[in-house]
Amino acid sequence: MKDILEKIAESTRERVADEKKKVSLQEMRRRAEACAEARREAPAAEREKRSFLHALQQPGLSYICEVKKASPSKGLIAPDFPYLTIAKDYEQAGAAAISCLTEPFYFQGADRYLEEIAGEVAIPVLRKDFVVDEYMIYGASALGASAVLLLCNILDDSQLKAYRELAEELGMDALVEAYDGAEHERALRSGAKIVGVNNRDLRTFEVDTGRSVAFRKETPADVVFVSESGIRDEADIAKLKEAGVDAVLIGETLMRAPDKAAELAKINGGPL
């Protein structure tokens, strides 16, 4: 049986093929470049505020808080899904950035969630999706994203490098995600400025934050290191802080909390 990532990647390729019939690659590129030009012309302070890389380079541990309705492993997480309110709550609570799911079938995400959130908050927004085509990079720019996620598991070396470079040409950043040692080496070879390690094995859904601790040691100090998934409490955060992790991406724990700002403060051991 194919693992979940392969299934999602196949589904995404089909989705992109359908989207290209509605909006051509040439038109999406035009929209993306128009948005990129607007970003370049913005005041320096505004560009800095919208920079995903800059947000994660700040002193201390940075929090990337996720807006996510569902997942393959947990099913429906948030039946009530006021995504704009959630994003604003994260921003008010001190989040460095927001991660927004746009994959519609397995995570019940939508492009409009990202577009509306990016238009309402003043912090960077990451497009959390399964990039399999340059079309999705252009799409992220057109939607107002500050960064895209690139998965080593579903992209080859040439794609990782090309998609990262395209994102940067459009004024965005790329979070390059790895799971094992080979993928971590590939992420670094791609020239990634931001490398993430997924603590959850997407084949078995088992979680081990020790993976982030181990791979932080193997990551150059000038590369921003992000620990992703399965982070539940203050003990996890303390462990990752001690390891020198630059940022954490937290989704389900916050999405299930009635008071997301209070939960974030609790996990952090105090207000951010």
Phi, psi and chi 1 to 4 in degrees:
 res  aa     phi    psi   chi1   chi2   chi3   chi4
   1 MET       -  136.5 -177.7  177.6  -70.0      -
   2 LYS   -68.0  142.2  -66.2  179.3 -180.0  177.0
   3 ASP   -74.0  168.0   66.0   51.4      -      -
   4 ILE   -62.5  -35.8 -170.6   65.5      -      -
   5 LEU   -64.3  -41.3  -92.7 -179.3      -      -
   6 GLU   -63.2  -40.2  -71.3  177.3  -28.8      -
   7 LYS   -64.1  -44.1  -70.1 -179.7  179.8  178.7
   8 ILE   -66.3  -40.2  -63.9  173.2      -      -
   9 ALA   -62.2  -43.0      -      -      -      -
  10 GLU   -62.6  -44.4  -77.1 -172.8    8.8      -
  11 SER   -61.6  -38.7  170.4      -      -      -
  12 THR   -68.7  -39.0  -55.6      -      -      -
  13 ARG   -60.4  -40.6  -69.2 -174.6 -169.0   99.4
  14 GLU   -65.5  -40.8  -66.6  171.0    2.0      -
  15 ARG   -62.9  -43.8  169.5  164.5   53.4  109.2
  16 VAL   -63.9  -40.2  170.7      -      -      -
  17 ALA   -59.8  -40.8      -      -      -      -
  18 ASP   -67.1  -41.0  -72.1  -20.2      -      -
  19 GLU   -65.6  -34.9  -71.3  175.7   -6.1      -
  20 LYS   -65.5  -25.2  -74.8  179.2  178.1  176.9
  21 LYS   -72.2  -27.0  -66.7  173.9 -176.0  175.6
  22 LYS   -89.4  -43.0  -60.1  169.9 -173.2  173.0
  23 VAL  -130.8  115.7  179.3      -      -      -
  24 SER   -65.0  161.3   69.8      -      -      -
  25 LEU   -59.1  -41.8  172.7   60.8      -      -
  26 GLN   -62.5  -41.6  -67.5   73.9   19.2      -
  27 GLU   -69.5  -39.9  171.9   59.2   18.0      -
  28 MET   -65.7  -37.5 -170.8   60.2   78.5      -
  29 ARG   -63.4  -42.0 -177.8 -173.9  -66.3  122.2
  30 ARG   -60.6  -45.4 -174.4 -163.1   65.4   75.6
  31 ARG   -62.4  -42.6  -65.4  179.7 -173.2 -179.4
  32 ALA   -63.4  -43.8      -      -      -      -
  33 GLU   -69.6  -31.3  -70.0  174.4  -13.5      -
  34 ALA   -65.5  -42.4      -      -      -      -
  35 CYS   -66.6  -39.2  -70.7      -      -      -
  36 ALA   -63.6  -39.9      -      -      -      -
  37 GLU   -64.7  -39.5 -176.9   62.0   26.0      -
  38 ALA   -63.3  -38.6      -      -      -      -
  39 ARG   -64.9  -41.5  -79.0 -168.1  -75.2  -89.5
  40 ARG   -65.0  -31.7  -76.3 -169.9  -73.0  -91.3
  41 GLU   -85.9   -8.0  -68.1  178.8   -7.9      -
  42 ALA   -68.1  154.8      -      -      -      -
  43 PRO   -57.4  151.9  -23.6   33.6      -      -
  44 ALA   -56.4  -39.3      -      -      -      -
  45 ALA   -63.9  -38.9      -      -      -      -
  46 GLU   -68.1  -42.4  176.0   65.9   18.6      -
  47 ARG   -61.2  -41.3  -67.6 -161.2  -54.3  -87.0
  48 GLU   -64.8  -41.2 -172.6  174.1  -87.3      -
  49 LYS   -64.4  -30.8 -141.1  174.9   -1.9  177.6
  50 ARG   -92.3   -2.1  -67.9  -77.1 -175.5  173.8
  51 SER   -81.0  119.0  166.3      -      -      -
  52 PHE   -63.9  -45.1 -171.5   70.3      -      -
  53 LEU   -60.9  -47.3  176.6   62.3      -      -
  54 HIS   -61.1  -40.1 -177.0  -96.1      -      -
  55 ALA   -61.5  -36.6      -      -      -      -
  56 LEU   -85.4  -10.8  -55.7 -170.1      -      -
  57 GLN   -89.0   -1.5  -72.9  174.9  -33.1      -
  58 GLN   -70.5  155.8  -61.0  -48.6  -63.2      -
  59 PRO   -58.6  148.1  -23.6   33.8      -      -
  60 GLY    82.3 -176.9      -      -      -      -
  61 LEU   -85.0  126.8 -173.8   69.4      -      -
  62 SER   -94.9  144.2  -62.5      -      -      -
  63 TYR  -110.3  125.4  -75.0   83.1      -      -
  64 ILE  -103.7  110.6  -52.5  165.8      -      -
  65 CYS  -101.8  132.4  -61.0      -      -      -
  66 GLU   -99.3  137.3 -165.7  152.3   82.2      -
  67 VAL  -100.9  106.6  177.9      -      -      -
  68 LYS  -144.2  126.3  175.7  168.0   65.7  175.2
  69 LYS   -87.7  -36.0 -173.6  172.8 -176.0  178.1
  70 ALA  -153.4  169.8      -      -      -      -
  71 SER  -150.0  158.8   77.4      -      -      -
  72 PRO   -62.5  -34.0  -20.4   32.0      -      -
  73 SER   -82.4  -31.7   60.4      -      -      -
  74 LYS  -110.3   -7.4  -56.9  -65.1 -176.5 -179.9
  75 GLY    70.5 -147.3      -      -      -      -
  76 LEU   -70.6  120.3 -174.5   61.3      -      -
  77 ILE   -98.1  -38.8  -64.9  169.3      -      -
  78 ALA  -131.0   86.6      -      -      -      -
  79 PRO   -58.0  -41.4  -22.0   33.1      -      -
  80 ASP   -91.2  116.9 -179.3   28.6      -      -
  81 PHE  -131.2   70.4 -169.0   59.3      -      -
  82 PRO   -80.7   76.5   30.6  -32.7      -      -
  83 TYR   -58.6  -35.7   52.3   92.4      -      -
  84 LEU   -68.1  -41.9  -80.0  177.6      -      -
  85 THR   -62.8  -42.3  -61.1      -      -      -
  86 ILE   -60.4  -47.3  -67.3  167.7      -      -
  87 ALA   -61.8  -42.6      -      -      -      -
  88 LYS   -66.8  -36.1  -69.3  175.4 -177.3  176.7
  89 ASP   -62.7  -42.8  -74.6  -12.3      -      -
  90 TYR   -60.7  -45.1  -73.9  156.6      -      -
  91 GLU   -62.0  -45.4 -178.7  179.6   27.6      -
  92 GLN   -63.9  -31.5  -72.0  -65.0  -44.1      -
  93 ALA   -77.7   -9.5      -      -      -      -
  94 GLY   106.4   13.7      -      -      -      -
  95 ALA   -59.3  142.4      -      -      -      -
  96 ALA   -77.5  -32.0      -      -      -      -
  97 ALA  -158.5  166.9      -      -      -      -
  98 ILE  -120.1  138.7  -69.8  166.5      -      -
  99 SER  -106.4  127.9  168.3      -      -      -
 100 CYS  -122.6  121.7  179.2      -      -      -
 101 LEU   -72.5  130.2  -96.5  -62.9      -      -
 102 THR  -117.9   -2.0   56.6      -      -      -
 103 GLU   -72.6  120.5 -164.7  -73.0  -38.1      -
 104 PRO   -86.2  -23.6   30.1  -33.9      -      -
 105 PHE   -92.4  -46.3  -57.2  112.2      -      -
 106 TYR   -91.9  -26.1  -68.2   83.7      -      -
 107 PHE  -116.8   -1.4  -68.8   85.8      -      -
 108 GLN    54.7   36.4  -63.0 -171.7   33.9      -
 109 GLY   -87.7  179.2      -      -      -      -
 110 ALA  -159.7  145.1      -      -      -      -
 111 ASP   -58.5  -36.8  -72.9  -10.5      -      -
 112 ARG   -65.0  -28.8   65.9 -176.0  176.4   87.1
 113 TYR   -59.8  -47.9  -62.3  158.3      -      -
 114 LEU   -64.2  -46.7  169.5   59.0      -      -
 115 GLU   -60.9  -43.5 -173.8  171.0   29.8      -
 116 GLU   -70.7  -40.3  -68.4  177.8   29.7      -
 117 ILE   -64.2  -45.9  -71.4  169.9      -      -
 118 ALA   -61.0  -29.2      -      -      -      -
 119 GLY   -80.4  -12.6      -      -      -      -
 120 GLU  -108.8  -28.0  -70.4  -73.2  -22.5      -
 121 VAL  -104.4  160.4  -58.6      -      -      -
 122 ALA  -104.8    7.5      -      -      -      -
 123 ILE  -109.0  162.9   57.0  176.6      -      -
 124 PRO   -64.3  149.1  -17.2   29.7      -      -
 125 VAL  -124.0  126.3 -177.5      -      -      -
 126 LEU   -91.4  130.4  167.0   73.9      -      -
 127 ARG   -81.7  109.8 -176.1 -174.6 -169.2 -177.9
 128 LYS   -93.6  103.8 -176.0   83.9  171.7  -73.9
 129 ASP  -155.0 -174.6 -150.1  -40.3      -      -
 130 PHE  -113.5   80.5  -63.3   77.2      -      -
 131 VAL   -63.9  120.9  172.4      -      -      -
 132 VAL  -127.4    1.9  -66.6      -      -      -
 133 ASP  -157.8  146.0 -169.9  -67.0      -      -
 134 GLU   -59.3  -25.2   65.8  174.8   -5.4      -
 135 TYR   -53.8  -36.8 -173.8   87.4      -      -
 136 MET   -72.3  -27.9  -60.6  178.3   73.9      -
 137 ILE   -69.0  -47.1  -52.2  -70.1      -      -
 138 TYR   -60.2  -40.6  -70.8  120.2      -      -
 139 GLY   -61.8  -40.3      -      -      -      -
 140 ALA   -61.3  -43.5      -      -      -      -
 141 SER   -62.2  -44.3  175.8      -      -      -
 142 ALA   -64.6  -27.7      -      -      -      -
 143 LEU   -83.3  -10.7  -68.4  167.9      -      -
 144 GLY    97.6   12.7      -      -      -      -
 145 ALA   -67.1  150.9      -      -      -      -
 146 SER   -97.6  -15.6  -64.0      -      -      -
 147 ALA  -158.0  160.3      -      -      -      -
 148 VAL  -126.2  156.4  -65.3      -      -      -
 149 LEU   -98.7  131.2  176.1   69.8      -      -
 150 LEU  -120.4  123.8  -58.1  178.2      -      -
 151 LEU  -100.3  120.4  -62.4  175.1      -      -
 152 CYS   -58.1  -31.8  -71.1      -      -      -
 153 ASN   -64.2  -28.0 -169.9  -78.8      -      -
 154 ILE  -116.9    2.3   60.5  175.0      -      -
 155 LEU  -123.4  144.4  -61.5  173.4      -      -
 156 ASP   -86.7  176.6   61.5   29.8      -      -
 157 ASP   -60.2  -42.1  -71.7   -8.4      -      -
 158 SER   -66.6  -37.1   62.2      -      -      -
 159 GLN   -67.8  -43.8  -70.6  172.0  -41.6      -
 160 LEU   -55.4  -47.9  -77.2  174.2      -      -
 161 LYS   -67.8  -46.5 -175.3  173.1 -175.2  -67.0
 162 ALA   -64.8  -42.1      -      -      -      -
 163 TYR   -70.7  -37.8  -67.4  169.3      -      -
 164 ARG   -62.1  -46.4  175.6 -170.4   61.0   76.3
 165 GLU   -64.0  -39.6  -70.1  176.5  -14.4      -
 166 LEU   -63.6  -44.2  177.2   57.8      -      -
 167 ALA   -57.2  -45.3      -      -      -      -
 168 GLU   -67.9  -35.9  -68.4  172.3    0.6      -
 169 GLU   -61.7  -31.1  -73.8  169.5   12.4      -
 170 LEU   -90.2    9.1  -67.5  167.5      -      -
 171 GLY    82.0   17.6      -      -      -      -
 172 MET  -110.9  174.8  -61.2 -176.8  -67.3      -
 173 ASP  -114.8  166.8  -64.6  -59.9      -      -
 174 ALA  -126.4  126.9      -      -      -      -
 175 LEU   -94.3  111.3  168.4   56.6      -      -
 176 VAL   -97.1  116.0 -178.1      -      -      -
 177 GLU   -99.9  133.9  180.0 -177.7  -59.0      -
 178 ALA  -123.8  161.1      -      -      -      -
 179 TYR  -118.5  -50.1  176.6   70.7      -      -
 180 ASP  -110.3 -177.1   59.1   22.8      -      -
 181 GLY   -61.5  -41.8      -      -      -      -
 182 ALA   -63.6  -41.8      -      -      -      -
 183 GLU   -67.8  -37.1  -71.3 -174.8    2.7      -
 184 HIS   -62.2  -43.5 -179.3 -103.8      -      -
 185 GLU   -62.8  -40.4  -71.0  178.8    9.5      -
 186 ARG   -65.0  -39.5  -68.6  179.1   56.9 -137.3
 187 ALA   -60.7  -44.0      -      -      -      -
 188 LEU   -67.4  -40.3  -66.2  174.6      -      -
 189 ARG   -65.3  -26.2  -77.2 -158.0  -51.7  -89.4
 190 SER   -70.9  -10.3   76.0      -      -      -
 191 GLY    88.6   16.3      -      -      -      -
 192 ALA   -59.3  133.9      -      -      -      -
 193 LYS   -89.9  -19.5  -61.7  178.0  179.3   67.8
 194 ILE  -130.8  119.8  -49.5  169.1      -      -
 195 VAL  -117.7  132.2  170.0      -      -      -
 196 GLY  -114.7  146.9      -      -      -      -
 197 VAL  -118.6  125.6  165.4      -      -      -
 198 ASN   -83.8  119.1 -163.4  -30.8      -      -
 199 ASN   -74.0  -14.4  -60.6  -49.4      -      -
 200 ARG  -102.6  125.8  177.7  178.0  -71.2  113.0
 201 ASP   -75.5  112.6 -173.8  -25.5      -      -
 202 LEU   -72.6   -2.7  -68.8 -180.0      -      -
 203 ARG   -90.1  -38.2  -64.7  176.9 -179.5   85.3
 204 THR  -112.4  -16.2   65.0      -      -      -
 205 PHE    69.6   11.9  -61.0  114.6      -      -
 206 GLU   -73.9  145.8  -67.1  177.9   -1.4      -
 207 VAL  -116.0  136.6  172.3      -      -      -
 208 ASP  -148.2  102.1  178.0   11.7      -      -
 209 THR   -68.7  -13.3   53.5      -      -      -
 210 GLY   -61.7  -22.7      -      -      -      -
 211 ARG   -62.1  -42.4  -55.4 -170.2   66.4   77.8
 212 SER   -65.9  -40.2  -71.3      -      -      -
 213 VAL   -60.1  -44.8  173.4      -      -      -
 214 ALA   -67.1  -44.4      -      -      -      -
 215 PHE   -78.9  -21.6  -74.9  116.4      -      -
 216 ARG   -59.1  -38.6  166.9   72.0  -88.2 -168.2
 217 LYS   -66.0  -25.5  -63.5  174.1 -175.6  175.7
 218 GLU   -95.2    5.5  -54.9  -62.0  -36.7      -
 219 THR  -108.5  128.3  -56.0      -      -      -
 220 PRO   -55.0  147.8  -25.0   34.4      -      -
 221 ALA   -62.7  -26.7      -      -      -      -
 222 ASP   -86.3    1.8   61.8  -14.9      -      -
 223 VAL  -101.8  125.6  174.2      -      -      -
 224 VAL   -67.9  131.3  171.0      -      -      -
 225 PHE  -112.9  126.7 -173.8   90.1      -      -
 226 VAL  -117.4  129.2 -177.7      -      -      -
 227 SER   -95.9  126.2  178.4      -      -      -
 228 GLU  -121.2  137.8  -54.5  174.4   45.5      -
 229 SER    76.7  145.3  -60.2      -      -      -
 230 GLY    73.8   12.5      -      -      -      -
 231 ILE   -87.7  119.7  -61.3  163.5      -      -
 232 ARG  -116.0  -32.0  -65.0  176.2  -65.5  -89.3
 233 ASP  -150.7 -177.8   53.4   33.3      -      -
 234 GLU   -62.6  -32.7 -169.2  175.5  -11.8      -
 235 ALA   -64.5  -41.5      -      -      -      -
 236 ASP   -62.1  -43.8  -72.6  -25.4      -      -
 237 ILE   -64.4  -43.2  -69.1  -62.9      -      -
 238 ALA   -59.8  -42.0      -      -      -      -
 239 LYS   -62.2  -42.7  177.4 -179.8  177.1 -178.8
 240 LEU   -74.7  -35.9  -65.2  169.9      -      -
 241 LYS   -61.8  -44.8  -78.6 -178.7  178.0  177.8
 242 GLU   -61.8  -31.7 -174.5  177.3   -5.6      -
 243 ALA   -78.6   -8.4      -      -      -      -
 244 GLY    84.8   21.5      -      -      -      -
 245 VAL   -65.1  138.6  166.0      -      -      -
 246 ASP   -83.1  -34.7  -62.8  -59.9      -      -
 247 ALA  -152.7  156.6      -      -      -      -
 248 VAL  -127.2  144.5  -68.8      -      -      -
 249 LEU  -109.9  118.7 -167.9  154.9      -      -
 250 ILE  -122.3  128.9  -54.7  179.5      -      -
 251 GLY  -120.0  -78.7      -      -      -      -
 252 GLU   -57.3  -43.2 -176.7 -173.6  -14.1      -
 253 THR   -56.2  -43.4  -62.6      -      -      -
 254 LEU   -75.3  -39.8  -66.3  176.6      -      -
 255 MET   -63.8  -28.8  -75.1  -57.2  -53.7      -
 256 ARG   -85.7  -10.7  -69.1 -168.4 -175.4  -80.4
 257 ALA   -82.4  129.2      -      -      -      -
 258 PRO   -60.1  -40.7  -21.7   33.4      -      -
 259 ASP  -112.2   97.3 -173.5  -26.7      -      -
 260 LYS   -69.5  -36.5  -68.6  168.8  176.0   52.5
 261 ALA   -64.6  -42.8      -      -      -      -
 262 ALA   -65.0  -38.8      -      -      -      -
 263 GLU   -66.4  -39.3 -175.5   67.5   18.3      -
 264 LEU   -65.1  -42.2 -170.8   54.4      -      -
 265 ALA   -64.3  -38.4      -      -      -      -
 266 LYS   -64.4  -45.7  177.6 -177.4  172.6 -175.1
 267 ILE   -63.2  -37.4  -67.6  169.7      -      -
 268 ASN   -77.5  -15.1 -173.2   55.7      -      -
 269 GLY    82.3   21.9      -      -      -      -
 270 GLY   146.1  168.1      -      -      -      -
 271 PRO   -56.0  146.6  -22.7   33.6      -      -
 272 LEU   -72.4      -  -87.5   60.8      -      -
